[in-house]
Amino acid sequence: GHSVTSANMASDGVGKTAGFAAKMKYLSLVVLVVQNASLILTMRYARTSTPPGEKFFSTTAVVMAEVFKLVGCILIIMCQYVGFRACTDHLYTELFQNPMDSLKMAVPALIYTLQNNLAYVAISNLSAATFQVTYQLKIMTTALFSILMLGKSISRLQWVSLFLLFAGVSAVQLESIGATGSEKAGTEKVEGEQNPVLGLVAVVISCLSSGFAGVYFEKILKGSAASIWIRNVQLAFFSIILGLISMWIKDGAAISEQGFFFAYNWVTWMTVCMQAFGGLLVAVVVKYADNILKGFATSFSIILSCIASVYLFSFHVTMQFAFGAALVIFSIYLYGRPARPSGASQDGQKGLPTKISDAG
């Protein structure tokens, strides 16, 4: 549990704690980079390595990831509560004695289910590198929803960085859409047809829903005493139900004919595990990572995805793609830069620069 470790840390003396936190910081950076890049590359490989008739149903993979996540969270809670009985009691109280509180999680669950299904649509139609660069639009949507729903204010520099982010993503996208007619750029050798416009639409909706769900989740976490693991159990529980419904609507007939685990292979299972445990791992790691570190992790994983795509999928990096990706990486760096305290403190909530020198 959190309390136990923090108590131990306090008794350990400050020096050791600082060392541990610093180690954790770099470890978390590595974890985030590897998780980010490898999940996308694995998803891409899983979706494009087989001919159209022999692809697994992505809706079943979404459900399986949530099942694994649910089991993982319950195991974590079991570790916190010694004894099976204590754990089940705790789960029962948290989940069923306060149904309205649990129901709050149905909203983000619905959105995350939509988003996870859209991610498969997107990755099936966009190259891994293009997908990853475009997916950074979620920084923008999260910022906008934070302003609208949480009343946060962002600095001028952050507005500039959001604009640069948009410009960079546009450059990468225009190139991938422009390249559909001819096989000249930004493309990969794949099995089956690609529809970059559909991929783009899927990413944009996914980013919008991701931004909303993330901010909504943050709002709920701040306004309640329930631990993040309980929240994740509630989230996974609803996601499984909603995932099964969407699976039945989209692929019901085909699944009843070919089976739930049709065309699953080791890559599919790896994707499912990475989606499930990657999320939990990130939840643990984010405690030690600040926004700047998360930004760096994202930037590194974009570069890693591009390099890996060149070798794995014979992806062709063009000047326009490189320029767009560089803009995105730069904007992430700008967005995560800490604001200078002087401007923010004098100007109260706004965080606007009070003197011209502070703006730079």
C-alpha positions in Angstrom: 0.0 0.0 0.0 1.0 3.7 -0.4 0.9 4.3 3.3 3.2 1.5 4.2 5.9 2.5 1.7 5.7 6.2 2.7 6.1 5.3 6.4 9.1 3.2 5.6 10.6 5.9 3.5 10.2 8.5 6.2 12.0 6.3 8.7 14.8 5.5 6.2 16.1 9.1 6.3 15.9 11.7 3.7 19.1 10.8 1.8 18.0 7.3 0.9 14.5 8.5 -0.1 15.9 11.1 -2.4 18.2 8.5 -4.0 15.2 6.1 -4.3 13.0 8.8 -5.9 15.7 9.7 -8.3 16.3 6.0 -9.3 12.5 5.6 -9.7 12.4 8.7 -11.8 14.8 7.2 -14.4 13.3 3.8 -14.1 9.9 5.3 -14.8 11.2 7.2 -17.8 12.5 3.9 -19.2 9.2 2.1 -18.4 7.1 4.8 -20.0 9.3 4.9 -23.2 9.3 1.1 -23.7 5.6 0.8 -22.9 4.6 3.6 -25.2 6.7 2.5 -28.2 6.4 -1.2 -27.9 2.6 -1.2 -27.4 2.0 0.7 -30.6 4.5 -1.4 -32.6 3.0 -4.6 -31.3 -0.5 -3.5 -32.1 0.6 -2.5 -35.6 2.3 -5.8 -36.1 -0.7 -7.8 -34.7 -3.1 -5.9 -37.0 -1.1 -6.0 -40.2 0.9 -9.2 -40.2 -2.0 -11.4 -41.2 -4.2 -11.2 -44.3 -7.7 -9.7 -43.9 -9.6 -13.0 -43.5 -7.4 -14.2 -40.7 -7.3 -11.2 -38.4 -8.4 -11.5 -34.7 -11.5 -9.5 -33.6 -10.1 -6.3 -32.1 -13.2 -6.0 -30.0 -12.4 -9.2 -28.2 -8.9 -8.0 -27.5 -10.3 -4.9 -25.9 -12.4 -7.0 -23.6 -9.6 -9.3 -22.7 -7.3 -6.4 -21.8 -10.0 -5.1 -19.4 -10.4 -8.6 -17.9 -6.6 -8.8 -17.2 -6.7 -5.3 -15.8 -9.5 -6.2 -13.4 -7.6 -9.3 -12.2 -4.4 -7.3 -11.8 -6.1 -4.6 -9.7 -7.8 -7.1 -7.5 -4.4 -8.8 -6.9 -2.9 -5.5 -6.0 -5.7 -4.8 -3.5 -5.2 -8.3 -2.1 -1.6 -7.5 -1.5 -2.6 -4.4 0.4 -5.2 -6.2 2.5 -3.6 -9.2 4.1 -6.1 -12.1 4.0 -8.7 -12.9 1.4 -11.6 -12.0 3.7 -10.4 -8.5 4.4 -9.9 -8.0 0.7 -13.3 -9.2 -0.3 -15.0 -7.2 2.4 -13.2 -4.1 1.3 -14.1 -4.7 -2.4 -17.7 -5.4 -1.5 -18.0 -2.2 0.6 -16.4 0.0 -2.0 -18.1 -1.5 -5.1 -21.6 -2.5 -4.0 -22.6 -0.5 -0.9 -22.2 2.7 -2.7 -23.6 2.0 -6.1 -24.0 5.6 -7.2 -20.3 6.2 -6.5 -19.4 3.2 -8.6 -21.8 4.3 -11.4 -19.7 7.5 -11.8 -17.1 5.3 -13.4 -19.5 4.1 -16.1 -18.9 7.4 -18.0 -15.1 7.1 -18.4 -15.5 3.3 -18.9 -17.8 4.0 -21.9 -15.4 6.5 -23.3 -12.3 4.3 -22.8 -14.1 1.4 -24.5 -14.8 3.6 -27.5 -11.2 4.8 -27.4 -9.6 1.4 -27.2 -11.7 0.2 -30.1 -10.9 3.3 -32.1 -7.2 2.8 -31.4 -7.4 -0.5 -33.3 -9.2 1.1 -36.2 -6.5 3.8 -36.3 -3.5 1.5 -36.1 -5.0 -0.7 -38.8 -5.1 2.2 -41.1 -2.0 4.4 -40.2 1.6 3.5 -39.9 2.8 3.1 -36.4 5.0 6.2 -36.5 2.2 8.4 -38.0 -0.3 7.0 -35.5 2.0 7.9 -32.6 2.7 11.4 -33.7 -1.0 12.1 -34.4 -2.0 10.6 -31.1 -0.2 13.4 -29.4 -3.2 15.6 -30.1 -4.5 14.2 -26.9 -2.3 16.7 -25.1 -4.3 19.4 -26.8 -7.7 17.9 -26.1 -6.7 17.2 -22.4 -5.6 20.9 -22.1 -8.9 22.2 -23.5 -11.0 19.9 -21.4 -9.0 20.9 -18.3 -9.7 24.5 -19.0 -13.4 23.9 -19.6 -14.1 21.3 -16.8 -11.6 22.0 -14.1 -11.2 25.7 -14.7 -7.5 25.5 -15.1 -5.6 28.2 -16.9 -2.6 27.6 -19.1 0.2 30.0 -19.9 0.8 31.8 -23.2 3.8 29.6 -23.8 1.6 26.5 -23.5 -0.9 28.0 -26.0 2.0 28.5 -28.4 3.2 24.9 -27.8 -0.4 23.6 -28.5 -0.4 25.5 -31.8 3.0 24.0 -32.7 1.7 20.5 -31.8 -1.2 21.0 -34.1 1.1 22.2 -36.9 3.4 19.2 -36.5 0.6 16.7 -36.5 -0.9 18.3 -39.6 2.4 18.1 -41.4 2.7 14.4 -40.7 -1.0 13.7 -41.5 -1.1 15.6 -44.7 1.9 13.7 -45.9 0.4 10.3 -45.0 -2.9 11.2 -46.7 -1.1 12.7 -49.7 0.9 9.5 -50.0 -2.1 7.2 -50.5 -2.3 7.7 -54.3 1.3 6.8 -54.9 3.5 4.5 -52.8 6.2 7.2 -52.4 6.2 8.2 -48.7 5.2 7.5 -45.2 3.9 4.0 -46.1 4.7 0.5 -45.0 4.4 -2.9 -46.5 1.2 -4.4 -45.1 -1.4 -7.1 -45.6 -4.8 -5.6 -46.6 -6.1 -2.2 -47.5 -5.2 1.0 -45.7 -7.5 4.0 -45.3 -5.5 6.9 -43.9 -8.5 9.2 -43.7 -10.4 6.7 -41.6 -7.3 6.3 -39.5 -7.1 10.0 -39.0 -10.8 10.3 -38.0 -10.4 7.5 -35.6 -7.4 9.1 -33.9 -9.1 12.5 -33.7 -12.2 11.0 -32.0 -9.9 8.9 -29.8 -8.0 12.0 -28.7 -11.1 13.9 -28.0 -12.5 11.1 -25.9 -9.2 10.5 -24.2 -9.0 14.2 -23.2 -12.5 14.2 -21.8 -12.2 10.8 -20.0 -8.8 11.8 -18.5 -10.1 15.1 -17.1 -13.3 13.4 -15.8 -11.3 10.7 -14.1 -9.0 13.3 -12.5 -12.1 15.2 -11.3 -13.5 12.0 -9.7 -10.2 11.0 -8.1 -9.8 14.4 -6.6 -13.4 14.4 -5.2 -13.3 11.0 -3.4 -11.5 9.0 -0.8 -11.5 5.7 -2.9 -8.0 4.5 -3.9 -6.8 4.6 -7.5 -7.0 0.7 -7.5 -10.6 0.6 -6.4 -11.3 3.2 -9.1 -9.5 1.0 -11.7 -11.6 -2.0 -10.5 -14.8 -0.1 -11.1 -13.5 1.2 -14.4 -12.5 -2.3 -15.6 -15.8 -3.8 -14.4 -17.9 -1.3 -16.5 -15.4 -1.5 -19.4 -15.9 -5.3 -19.6 -19.7 -5.0 -19.7 -19.6 -2.2 -22.3 -16.8 -3.9 -24.2 -18.9 -7.1 -24.5 -21.9 -5.0 -25.7 -19.9 -3.3 -28.4 -18.3 -6.6 -29.3 -21.7 -8.2 -29.7 -23.0 -5.3 -31.8 -19.9 -5.0 -34.1 -18.8 -8.6 -34.5 -21.5 -10.7 -32.8 -22.4 -12.9 -35.8 -18.8 -13.5 -36.8 -17.7 -14.3 -33.3 -20.5 -16.8 -32.7 -19.4 -18.5 -36.0 -15.6 -18.4 -35.6 -15.2 -18.2 -31.8 -14.1 -15.5 -29.3 -10.4 -16.3 -29.7 -10.4 -16.6 -33.5 -7.0 -16.0 -35.0 -5.3 -15.2 -31.6 -1.6 -15.9 -31.6 1.3 -15.0 -29.3 1.4 -11.4 -30.8 -2.3 -10.9 -30.0 -1.8 -12.1 -26.4 1.2 -9.9 -26.1 -0.8 -6.9 -27.2 -3.5 -7.7 -24.8 -1.1 -8.1 -21.9 0.7 -4.9 -22.8 -2.5 -3.0 -23.0 -3.7 -4.3 -19.6 -0.6 -4.2 -17.5 1.0 -1.3 -19.3 -1.8 0.9 -18.1 -1.4 -0.3 -14.5 2.4 0.1 -14.7 2.0 3.6 -15.9 -0.4 4.3 -13.1 2.3 3.2 -10.6 5.1 5.1 -12.4 3.3 8.4 -12.9 3.6 8.9 -9.1 7.3 9.4 -9.6 7.1 11.1 -13.0 6.2 14.7 -13.4 4.8 16.1 -16.6 8.2 17.1 -18.0 9.4 13.5 -17.6 6.2 12.2 -19.3 6.8 14.6 -22.1 10.4 13.3 -22.6 9.1 9.8 -22.4 6.6 10.5 -25.2 9.2 12.2 -27.3 11.7 9.3 -26.9 9.1 6.8 -27.8 8.1 8.7 -30.9 11.7 8.5 -32.1 12.0 4.9 -31.0 8.8 4.0 -32.9 10.1 5.7 -36.1 13.5 3.9 -35.9 11.9 0.6 -35.2 9.3 1.1 -38.0 12.1 1.6 -40.5 13.5 -1.9 -39.6 10.3 -3.7 -38.8 7.9 -2.4 -41.4 10.3 -0.8 -43.9 8.7 2.5 -43.1 10.0 5.4 -45.2 10.8 8.5 -43.3 10.5 11.6 -45.5 11.6 15.2 -44.8 8.0 16.3 -44.2 7.4 13.5 -41.7 10.7 14.3 -39.9 9.8 18.0 -39.7 6.3 17.3 -38.4 7.6 14.8 -35.8 10.3 17.3 -34.7 7.7 20.0 -34.2 5.5 17.7 -32.1 8.5 16.7 -29.9 9.5 20.4 -29.5 5.9 21.3 -28.6 5.8 18.6 -25.9 9.0 19.9 -24.5 7.6 23.5 -24.4 4.3 22.4 -22.9 6.0 20.6 -20.0 8.4 23.4 -19.2 7.8 24.7 -15.6 6.3 28.1 -15.5 8.5 30.7 -13.8 7.0 31.2 -10.3 7.3 35.0 -10.1 4.7 35.6 -12.9 2.3 33.1 -11.6 2.4 34.1 -7.9 1.9 37.8 -8.5 -0.9 37.3 -11.0 -2.9 34.9 -8.8 -4.7 32.2 -10.7 -4.1 33.3 -14.2 -0.4 32.5 -14.5 0.0 35.2 -17.1 3.4 36.8 -17.4 3.4 40.1 -15.4 6.5 41.4 -17.0 7.6 41.0 -20.5 10.8 39.3 -19.5 8.8 36.5 -17.9 7.1 35.5 -21.2 10.3 34.2 -22.7 
